[in-house]
């Protein structure tokens, strides 16, 4: 039996087409929130996404199972045809994004990519891992490129 | 990256925050999204009219995996959404759905139709069922007639003011 059929589905498993223009709406939303309410409010909204929308991912982290996060990354970065790889080591799991589809799509369709665009990644990651034995650190390595590292808290 | 598949759940969180700040905040956001959407639909409407709208929503139907029927003729276009993926995802959500989630759709489409001289009749049917019917007319009298059969008629920023004539 194919491996995929043996694995439990993700909480938000998706199939069908993708609508990349949604990333443009995220970009517009980020600028709108920051301009009117400030960066702290934007981060609060992303924290809610990490804790409430991704409650299942967060529960896996709290249960000491970071592999679900890896499955989540693979599923959605594959769906968006990103250029990335994931290295699973004993001490850390490293997602290296060489070309982020979201960032580059926004760069193509919007007047400008918000300077806070990648906060969606870093702040949602932080919230998913908050209170667990792990942390997820996001390092922006270039326009539309980053490293996301899951490691045990010291 | 919040996957594009999960945008609607992010959207839902934004709506809840804005609703907590007040109706005006929510409407200003819809207007901002409406301006964002102009990049995708405005030229199509201005150059091709109903055919341009058909073109736009055909792409949406495919890319967003909508169960959507489109009917177009010289006088109007109808969108029959049998299963809206946006509300479906907002409801299939570990976070609480915003009760007025559906309102955003008229909230961004309506101002574009006002701007381009068309008349939107948006029947959400129910805010807890992922289906709706939208009709867009060139003739305002036909739009007013169509409003009579709507089960849950949506409004948008500027619509009420136009109806009672208090603003141009």
Interface residues (C-beta under 8 A of the other chain):
Chain A: X11 X12 X14 X16 X17 X18 X19 X20 X21 X22 X23 X24 X25 X26 X28 X29 X32 X33 X36 X37 X41 X44 X45 X48 X49 X52 X53 X54 X55 X56 X76 X77 X79 X80 X82 X97 X100 X101 X102 X103 X109 X110 X120 X121 X124
Chain B: X1 X2 X3 X4 X5 X6 X7 X9 X10 X11 X12 X13 X14 X17 X21 X25 X28 X29 X32 X33 X35 X36 X37 X39 X40 X60 X62 X63 X64 X65 X89 X92 X93 X94 X95 X96
